Amino acid sequence: MPRVSRNGQKRYMLDRLEMPDLEAIEKIARRKVMYNAAKIVALRVREIVPVSNRNHKGKLVKSIRYRAFASGLKSQVAAKAPHAHLVHDGTKAHQIFAHTPESAQDGWRIYHGSVSSPANHPGAKAQPFLLDARDQTRNDVEEQMRKDMEEIAAAIAAGETA
């Protein structure tokens, strides 16, 4: 809880981990805090993301992006690969149709002349790597945000701009 001085200004005791509210700090400083937090999660996602099959090898890891929004109150970690949602959320069992001989060459699709006979795909189990990384890095993110906020509060206290 911040202390209120005689002139009505709020004072925060950093040794007690009292920090100003994110909304009370300039957008640039807030954005820096959120960007650093998102970076921690993104690095963990890149470590635990599942390896895809031979056609997509490495694309999922390379597609992990992170950013902080301009307001500095939200950040985002996302997988931009076209098949990311299929890996993350899984798929139900379904039929696959090959439309050309070239698309049938991976062995589990069958193509007969101009008519394609379907192959049954068994589905894929969900591998929620984004949610897992979020849960695994929660303490690290909180510690990083606390550290960044302390630096900003110290800079404000020293009269520097945040």
Buried (B, 14 or more C-beta within 10 A) or exposed (E): EBEEEEEEEEEBEEEEEBBBEBEEBEBEBBBBBBBBBBBBBBBBBBEEBEEBEEEBEEBBBEBBEBBBBEEBBEBEBBBEBEBBEBBBEEBEEEEBBBEEEEEBEEEEBEBEEEEBEEBEBEEEEEBEBBEBBBEBBEEBBEEBBBEBBBBBBEEBEEEEEB
